[in-house]
Amino acid sequence: MVRPIAAPGPLALLNSSIVIDLATPAINPNDIDKLRIYKGADAPPQWRPLATYGIIDITMKRKAKLKVTSRTLAQLGRSLALSGTVSYAINGMPVAETKLRIANDAIARIDITRAVGSSSDVLVDVRITNRTPPPPAPDPSGKPRIMIRGTASL
């Protein structure tokens, strides 16, 4: 199934190890322990190449029961039976860490580009679904809700 890809947005990480889709419905806000936002140079060194559009790192509480089926970039490359030198990117941003995990339901598509000529270099670009979360359900009391979207500053 091909999922729509929206304009680039921040990359979402679950527990600093799994790339997820921000609209993952299984995340209960009450189970979130910490939220860290990174942009550019303030990202940890291993994530800086992925911080072009920002990174949202969601750390879940220990007791949270969230099951996410995922695989590493290296496992993904092996499943594609690629030969030669394989490099990886997520949404066009290079990734050196092949142990990074990708949630299976976050993958919109995989683009494979082979180098021209006699070289056996292959680039695997994993495109992440960037769906917007569904709007909240209407208030059961029938009272109108006021929803405000935007950013807050401290």
N, C-alpha and C positions, 0 to 999 in steps of 0.2 A: 504494500500500500504506500503510495507516495503522499506525503503530508505537505501542506503548504509551508513555505519558508517566508517568514516576514523579514522586514528590513533588519539588519544586524542590531542586536540589542546586547545587554549584558549576558555574560555566561554565568550559569547557575551551577554551583558546586554543592554537593551534599556531603557534610562532614569532611571537607577538604580533599575528597578522594573520588567522587562520582559526579560526572557532568550529567545534569538532569534538565528536563524541560521545566520552566518556571510555572507552568500551568498543571504540574503534577497534582492530581486531586487527592492523593493519599496523604499529603502533608497536612497535619492538624496544627494550626497555629499555636495551640497550647503545648505542643511537644517540642517547640523550638526553644533551644537554650540560648544561642547567640546568633546574631546576624552581623556579618562583616562585609563591608563594601570596599572594593579596591578599584583604583583607577590609575593606570600607568605605573609610575615608579614606586608607588606605595604598596604595590602587590608584592607578595613574597617572591624571591628570585625565580623559583621554578614556575611561577604563573605569569611572570611579566610579559612574555610573548603573547599570552592570551588576554591581556588586560586592555586591548585596544578599545573595546566598547564597555569596559568595566567588568568586574566579577562580583557576584553576590555569593558569599560563602555562608551556607546555612548549616549551623551545628545543632543537631537534635539532642534532646535530653537522653540520658542513658536508658531510661525506662521506655522510651518511645519504641513502638512496634511498627516500624516501617520496613516493608520488604520491597527492595528495588532489584530487579534482575538486570545485571550489567556484565560487561566484559572489558578487558583491557584493550588498548589499541593494538598491542602485540597479538592478542588472541584474535582480534578482528582481522588483522593482516594475514594470520595463518588460515583463518576460515575462507579467505578470498583466494588462497593458494597462489600468492604472488611470489615471484622469484626476483632475485637481484637485490639491490639496495633499496629498501623501502623507507620512506620518510612519511611523517604524518602531519596533518593540519586539522584544526577544528574551525569551521567557518572561515577558512582561508588564513587562519593564524597558525604559524608553525608551532609544533609541539615536540620537544625533545624527550619528554618523559613518557615512554611507552607503557609504563605501569598505570597511567591514568585510566580510570574506568569510565565507560560511557553507559548510561542507562539505555537498555534496548529500546524502550518506548520514546526516547528522546531523539533517536536518529531519524531525520527526515529523508536523507539520501546520502549515498557515498559516491563521490566522484573520484575516479582513478585516472591519473594522467601519467603516461609513460614518456620518458625523455626521448627526443628525436635523435636518430642516428644509431650508432652501435652500442650506446650506453644502455645498461640494464636498470637505470634508476627509475623508481616508481614513486609517485606522490599519491597518498590516500588522504583525501579531504573529506572529513566527516561533517556533514551539514546538520546542525541541531535544529529541531523544531522550536520555533519561538512563538508559540501560541499565547494569546492573552487569556488569563483566567476568566471563566464565565462570571457574569454579574451575580451579585448575591440575590437570593430569593426575596420576594416581596415580604414586607412585614405582615405577619399573620393578623395583626390587629386592624389592618386596613389603613393605618396612618401612613402618610407619605414619608419617604426617606429622603434625606439630603445626602448625596454622595459627593465627596470632594476628591478629585484626583490631582496630583501634582507632587511637588517636592516640598519638604519642610526644611527649614534651616534653624540651627540652634543659635 
